[in-house]
Amino acid sequence: MSDDATPDATSERAAALGLTSPAAEEGAAGPVRFAVVGSGWRAEFFLRMAVLMPERFAVVGVVSRTAERGAEVTARWGTPTFRTVGELLAATDPELVVVSVPWDVTPVVTRELVEAGTPVLAETPPAPDAAGLRTLWEQVGASGLVQVAEHSPVMPAHAARHRLLQDGAIGQVTSVQISSTHMYHAVAVIRRLLGAGFEPVRITAQRFAAPLMNPRTRAGWTGDRDPVEASTILALLDLGEGRSAVYDFTDNQWHNPLRADRLLVRGSHGELLDDRVTRWLDGETTIDSPLVRSQSGIGQDLDGYDLQHLSFEGQVVYRNPFVGARLSDDDIAVATLLDRTGAWVRGQGEPPYPLAEGSQDHLISLAVEEAAGTGQPITTEREAWAG
């Protein structure tokens, strides 16, 4: 049942969390009303968006397993909590529900919500393994109610790079090399930048172990001084039609400052290396141009620390839709998913990341892990979600 709680004013919650709420125009239908199943670390990314931008997003309830955890959530975020999905839906009227629970629980909760006719934004991955992906698709795929919260492709820099590729800056895109994030996140970026669909992918991979210091984790600085053995997977993906990708990920690469993000995209008329594009211009000219980040709040800029836009050769190729909220790039991507999912459920936009896409990402990432574990090539098959 619902915990007894009277939510504080949004401004008071924001102040208590050390956050400020920006002025944002309210849409014609008001803020997107969403609920969250789960109360862990990743669920809080969505809850934080409602505190920062109440004109855009409103949390109507959270499902937590215990009353004790529910009380903590209510105290921190000012939202009522429930023990079950049924209780949540009986007491609230969300436009969509974010499912942010352990991998093996996600399909169960997703099915329950779809059976109730409720649109779902499921955290990655939508099911733990290939068999689970296929079963989930068989059970809910035809409903069209499930989107996946794959945020990596819509992070500002990746969105700007994708725009450049679409505009033909380096001609026909042929390969991607990524060393940044892991599994389905990396695959999602690869597939988007290459324009790949649901074709079979041939994967060869190998796992290597080498010493590496681990000075920082999600919990903070470790104080560790001595290198320990860290695992790295190197994989080569053949996506057909001359398209290829190199996947390179080391344990804890998200947090370890000794391993930087790297991205190389090659095309018929040039290449994009991180934030610099080398491309053909005319008969005897190639040029080297940066992707420029416009960031307020640096030095004597008193407007507050905020991403404004990304530009290339004098043209804006990405503009932050949430200026004033002081969001990290990861938070901007989360807010973008929420915003686009809200527009989709209101019939005002395209599906932001359908279940088929999220399933394909994870299918390929599982094949990468399998190929690295066995040392044998793996070729994925065309699945039912390919349509």
Legacy VTK file of the C-alpha trace (Angstrom):
# vtk DataFile Version 3.0
C-alpha trace
ASCII
DATASET POLYDATA
POINTS 387 float
0.000 0.000 0.000
1.026 3.608 -0.395
3.242 5.215 2.235
1.642 8.173 3.960
3.518 11.231 2.745
2.844 14.807 1.769
5.377 15.775 -0.906
7.247 19.002 -0.271
7.137 21.782 -2.828
9.440 21.071 -5.724
11.597 24.091 -4.948
12.115 22.877 -1.376
13.079 19.380 -2.544
15.494 20.852 -5.062
17.076 23.042 -2.399
17.417 20.090 -0.032
19.197 18.119 -2.745
21.458 21.007 -3.644
19.690 21.416 -6.998
18.033 24.341 -8.708
14.910 24.130 -10.823
15.130 25.946 -14.172
12.369 27.941 -15.740
10.950 25.839 -18.573
7.898 26.237 -20.720
5.135 23.830 -19.799
3.748 21.825 -22.688
0.114 22.016 -23.656
-0.611 18.784 -21.819
1.530 19.645 -18.787
4.530 17.720 -17.529
5.003 14.082 -18.499
3.559 12.009 -15.650
5.653 8.918 -15.054
6.150 6.284 -12.386
9.227 4.218 -11.596
9.464 0.556 -10.657
12.685 0.240 -8.699
14.546 2.562 -6.356
18.215 1.874 -6.995
21.064 3.988 -8.310
19.877 4.190 -11.923
16.244 4.828 -10.946
17.392 7.997 -9.205
18.554 9.453 -12.536
14.900 9.593 -13.621
13.645 10.865 -10.268
16.192 13.669 -10.351
14.840 14.916 -13.676
11.424 15.547 -12.106
13.013 17.578 -9.301
15.122 19.634 -11.688
12.430 20.211 -14.316
8.960 20.007 -12.736
7.472 21.886 -15.690
8.485 18.959 -17.923
8.361 15.858 -15.709
6.326 14.688 -12.712
6.764 11.450 -10.754
3.426 10.054 -9.584
4.811 7.078 -7.666
7.642 4.630 -7.102
7.471 0.882 -6.470
9.971 -0.299 -3.863
10.212 -3.778 -2.375
10.038 -2.762 1.272
8.259 -0.118 3.306
11.591 0.899 4.812
13.090 1.647 1.414
9.837 3.328 0.403
10.094 5.685 3.364
13.629 6.602 2.301
12.475 7.331 -1.239
9.588 9.485 -0.029
11.835 11.413 2.335
14.407 12.112 -0.372
12.242 12.599 -3.447
8.845 13.570 -2.044
6.904 10.944 -3.979
4.525 8.253 -2.680
5.728 4.658 -2.905
3.990 1.311 -3.336
4.930 -2.317 -2.845
3.521 -3.698 -6.102
2.843 -2.608 -9.667
-0.850 -3.340 -9.145
-1.047 -0.974 -6.184
0.792 1.702 -8.140
-1.556 1.531 -11.119
-4.656 1.399 -8.908
-3.677 4.582 -7.076
-2.033 6.662 -9.822
-2.455 7.450 -13.486
1.013 7.462 -15.086
1.405 8.109 -18.783
4.356 5.727 -18.757
6.303 3.626 -16.291
10.090 3.423 -16.100
11.250 -0.094 -15.207
14.591 0.104 -13.392
15.097 -3.257 -11.676
17.638 -6.127 -11.894
18.080 -7.729 -15.317
16.130 -10.881 -14.526
13.184 -8.932 -13.078
12.805 -6.503 -15.987
10.883 -8.903 -18.296
8.486 -9.859 -15.492
7.607 -6.258 -14.650
7.458 -5.275 -18.316
4.946 -8.031 -19.073
2.778 -7.037 -16.104
2.647 -3.424 -17.250
1.912 -4.338 -20.873
-0.916 -6.611 -19.736
-2.336 -3.562 -17.956
-2.035 -1.530 -21.172
0.637 0.782 -19.754
3.503 2.145 -21.905
6.911 1.066 -20.619
10.386 2.598 -20.710
12.559 -0.352 -19.653
16.119 0.114 -18.478
18.837 -1.730 -20.370
18.917 -4.579 -21.102
15.237 -5.559 -21.542
16.042 -9.203 -20.687
19.164 -10.899 -19.318
19.960 -13.348 -22.135
19.093 -14.260 -25.731
16.386 -16.716 -24.710
14.844 -14.074 -22.462
14.906 -11.502 -25.247
13.102 -13.875 -27.597
10.503 -14.810 -24.992
9.858 -11.197 -24.077
9.423 -10.262 -27.723
6.990 -13.130 -28.231
4.962 -11.983 -25.237
4.923 -8.189 -25.637
6.542 -7.264 -28.956
3.278 -6.966 -30.854
1.861 -4.569 -28.250
4.092 -1.726 -29.375
4.069 -0.477 -25.785
7.719 -1.047 -24.857
10.602 1.368 -25.325
14.140 0.832 -24.019
16.080 3.431 -22.027
19.208 3.207 -24.163
20.698 6.614 -23.552
24.167 6.359 -25.090
23.256 7.281 -28.705
21.457 10.450 -27.562
24.249 11.789 -25.390
25.087 15.251 -26.753
28.429 14.426 -28.366
27.115 11.249 -30.014
24.004 13.074 -31.202
26.187 15.783 -32.749
28.438 13.205 -34.403
25.434 11.399 -35.808
24.176 14.679 -37.276
27.542 15.235 -38.979
27.468 11.743 -40.459
23.907 12.221 -41.681
24.977 15.466 -43.322
27.654 13.536 -45.228
30.693 15.140 -43.583
32.842 12.041 -44.211
30.852 10.451 -47.010
29.622 6.876 -46.688
30.276 5.657 -43.152
32.093 2.322 -43.159
33.606 1.615 -39.736
33.465 2.520 -36.049
36.081 1.913 -33.364
34.806 2.520 -29.840
36.514 2.295 -26.467
34.139 3.902 -24.016
31.237 2.032 -22.512
30.287 -1.638 -22.442
28.077 -4.210 -24.096
24.673 -2.993 -25.338
25.554 0.692 -24.823
28.578 0.443 -27.107
26.653 -1.667 -29.613
23.852 0.923 -29.697
26.356 3.636 -30.606
27.983 1.413 -33.244
24.679 0.509 -34.879
23.418 4.099 -34.941
26.594 5.595 -36.375
26.811 2.870 -39.031
23.100 2.972 -39.799
22.892 -0.762 -39.151
19.592 -2.564 -38.759
18.878 -6.175 -37.832
21.159 -8.027 -40.218
23.300 -10.933 -38.951
26.624 -9.864 -37.417
29.787 -11.974 -37.404
31.905 -11.463 -34.287
35.415 -12.510 -33.357
36.716 -11.541 -29.925
39.387 -12.210 -27.354
39.787 -11.367 -23.687
43.114 -10.114 -22.327
44.310 -9.569 -18.763
46.847 -6.899 -17.823
47.807 -4.856 -14.751
46.001 -1.575 -14.239
45.609 0.792 -11.305
41.999 1.267 -10.214
41.995 4.650 -8.447
38.256 5.320 -8.680
34.972 3.386 -8.784
31.315 4.408 -8.629
31.755 4.725 -4.858
34.584 7.267 -5.258
38.362 7.326 -4.910
39.725 3.999 -3.741
43.144 5.002 -2.406
44.582 1.965 -4.179
48.146 2.424 -5.370
49.023 -0.983 -6.769
47.903 -2.229 -10.188
45.627 -5.247 -10.220
44.693 -7.549 -13.079
42.020 -6.003 -15.287
40.198 -7.673 -18.150
39.868 -6.158 -21.612
37.690 -7.464 -24.432
38.725 -6.697 -27.991
36.130 -7.642 -30.601
35.787 -7.251 -34.355
32.244 -6.974 -35.705
31.384 -7.568 -39.348
27.979 -5.960 -39.902
27.818 -6.732 -43.605
27.837 -4.462 -46.666
31.426 -3.467 -45.923
30.607 -2.139 -42.447
32.816 -3.064 -39.505
33.399 -2.124 -35.887
36.062 -2.604 -33.238
34.845 -2.945 -29.641
37.403 -2.294 -26.892
36.341 -2.266 -23.244
38.307 -2.627 -20.011
36.836 -3.436 -16.593
35.561 -0.295 -14.815
36.387 1.889 -17.809
33.368 4.096 -16.975
34.982 5.344 -13.765
38.719 4.731 -14.123
40.348 8.064 -15.115
43.368 6.163 -16.457
41.299 4.898 -19.396
39.843 7.622 -21.604
36.883 7.480 -23.982
37.906 7.056 -27.624
35.804 6.992 -30.789
36.908 6.729 -34.409
34.425 6.750 -37.288
35.716 6.263 -40.824
33.991 6.999 -44.093
34.617 7.182 -47.808
35.592 10.873 -47.691
37.283 11.229 -44.300
37.138 10.282 -40.645
35.907 11.531 -37.290
38.276 11.048 -34.370
36.622 11.962 -31.075
35.798 15.652 -31.632
37.846 16.313 -34.766
36.849 15.688 -38.387
39.297 15.261 -41.231
37.532 15.391 -44.577
37.855 15.978 -48.290
36.781 19.431 -49.450
37.652 19.735 -53.134
40.128 18.622 -55.804
43.325 19.425 -53.913
42.031 20.215 -50.426
41.386 18.285 -47.242
40.507 20.110 -44.029
40.675 19.363 -40.319
37.822 20.868 -38.253
36.843 20.526 -34.571
33.463 19.773 -33.089
33.210 22.712 -30.678
31.439 22.563 -27.320
29.861 25.804 -26.085
29.779 25.657 -22.285
28.651 28.493 -20.025
29.888 29.064 -16.510
33.619 28.986 -17.261
35.917 31.776 -16.079
34.087 35.114 -15.998
30.910 33.652 -17.515
28.401 34.100 -14.679
25.444 32.355 -16.349
26.024 29.068 -14.544
27.705 25.869 -15.710
25.623 24.467 -18.557
26.017 22.956 -21.998
24.682 25.390 -24.590
25.338 23.688 -27.907
27.832 21.825 -30.099
28.886 23.342 -33.418
30.888 22.356 -36.474
32.370 24.799 -38.980
30.102 27.582 -37.770
26.876 25.566 -37.739
25.073 24.341 -34.612
24.737 20.563 -34.878
23.334 19.940 -31.386
21.476 22.266 -29.046
20.818 21.391 -25.402
17.011 21.267 -24.970
17.340 21.529 -21.184
19.408 24.686 -20.702
19.025 25.917 -17.145
18.882 22.504 -15.501
22.705 22.271 -15.203
22.745 18.655 -16.379
25.662 16.366 -17.085
25.735 14.811 -20.541
24.426 11.553 -19.099
21.531 13.395 -17.445
20.756 15.229 -20.683
20.454 11.837 -22.383
18.114 10.532 -19.656
15.965 13.648 -19.881
15.899 13.330 -23.672
14.583 9.764 -23.404
11.899 10.794 -20.924
10.888 13.754 -23.060
10.709 11.730 -26.277
8.864 8.884 -24.589
6.329 11.368 -23.261
5.846 12.829 -26.732
5.428 9.310 -28.128
2.716 8.272 -25.658
0.880 11.532 -26.435
1.025 10.840 -30.160
3.354 13.788 -30.716
6.557 11.976 -31.672
8.165 8.825 -32.955
9.035 5.912 -30.632
12.361 6.921 -29.042
13.990 3.463 -28.856
11.687 0.501 -29.522
12.091 -2.893 -27.876
13.346 -4.341 -31.166
16.335 -1.975 -31.141
17.213 -2.648 -27.513
16.880 -6.392 -28.073
19.205 -6.278 -31.081
21.800 -4.303 -29.113
21.870 -6.838 -26.313
21.816 -9.844 -28.646
25.003 -8.590 -30.306
26.626 -7.695 -26.981
25.932 -11.190 -25.656
27.572 -12.617 -28.777
30.630 -10.432 -28.107
30.873 -11.833 -24.575
30.411 -15.403 -25.855
33.033 -15.010 -28.558
35.500 -13.572 -26.046
34.805 -16.443 -23.642
35.103 -19.269 -26.170
37.608 -17.838 -28.596
35.331 -18.943 -31.435
33.579 -16.725 -34.002
29.880 -16.125 -33.417
27.335 -15.095 -36.020
23.990 -13.736 -34.872
20.815 -14.656 -36.706
17.978 -12.511 -37.965
15.458 -12.496 -35.102
11.683 -12.196 -34.963
11.916 -8.555 -33.835
13.574 -7.703 -37.156
10.115 -7.727 -38.694
LINES 1 388
387 0 1 2 3 4 5 6 7 8 9 10 11 12 13 14 15 16 17 18 19 20 21 22 23 24 25 26 27 28 29 30 31 32 33 34 35 36 37 38 39 40 41 42 43 44 45 46 47 48 49 50 51 52 53 54 55 56 57 58 59 60 61 62 63 64 65 66 67 68 69 70 71 72 73 74 75 76 77 78 79 80 81 82 83 84 85 86 87 88 89 90 91 92 93 94 95 96 97 98 99 100 101 102 103 104 105 106 107 108 109 110 111 112 113 114 115 116 117 118 119 120 121 122 123 124 125 126 127 128 129 130 131 132 133 134 135 136 137 138 139 140 141 142 143 144 145 146 147 148 149 150 151 152 153 154 155 156 157 158 159 160 161 162 163 164 165 166 167 168 169 170 171 172 173 174 175 176 177 178 179 180 181 182 183 184 185 186 187 188 189 190 191 192 193 194 195 196 197 198 199 200 201 202 203 204 205 206 207 208 209 210 211 212 213 214 215 216 217 218 219 220 221 222 223 224 225 226 227 228 229 230 231 232 233 234 235 236 237 238 239 240 241 242 243 244 245 246 247 248 249 250 251 252 253 254 255 256 257 258 259 260 261 262 263 264 265 266 267 268 269 270 271 272 273 274 275 276 277 278 279 280 281 282 283 284 285 286 287 288 289 290 291 292 293 294 295 296 297 298 299 300 301 302 303 304 305 306 307 308 309 310 311 312 313 314 315 316 317 318 319 320 321 322 323 324 325 326 327 328 329 330 331 332 333 334 335 336 337 338 339 340 341 342 343 344 345 346 347 348 349 350 351 352 353 354 355 356 357 358 359 360 361 362 363 364 365 366 367 368 369 370 371 372 373 374 375 376 377 378 379 380 381 382 383 384 385 386
